[in-house]
């Protein structure tokens, strides 16, 4: 993992949405349970407050559960990231600007033909038999140098 977990948009999105879901779920549960309790104890409860309140408590519980699971996943990701060893930094040697480069001699290339006695058509036909279905580019199949 080259990217830090705290710099990951997905991680922060998971954490924020999990906290929001848990908060909304807890708010729904607390509000509906409070309303149902007070109206049932007063004796003024209607069917809407009782039956709809129960459904909203179930929805709130689902949201609260999803939020808690998301928070646990975020904590687990943080723990796994902490346990994984970080890659060792690459050691870069300083550039010696005083030395001269011999790249002009290294860039010279020569073209060598494998079988100069055959024409191109004969060479291709012979190489097709040697290929036996292996994949490769045309230059590899015909053994010609390509610049």
Secondary structure, 3 states (H helix, E strand, C coil): CCCCHHHCHHHHHHHHHHHHHHHHHHHHHHHHHHHHHHHHHHCCCCHHHHHHHHHHHHHHHHHHHHHHHHHHHHHHHHHHHHHCCCCCCCCCCCCCCCCCCCHHHHCCCCCCCCCCCCCHHHHHHHHHHHHCCCCCCHHHHHCCCCC
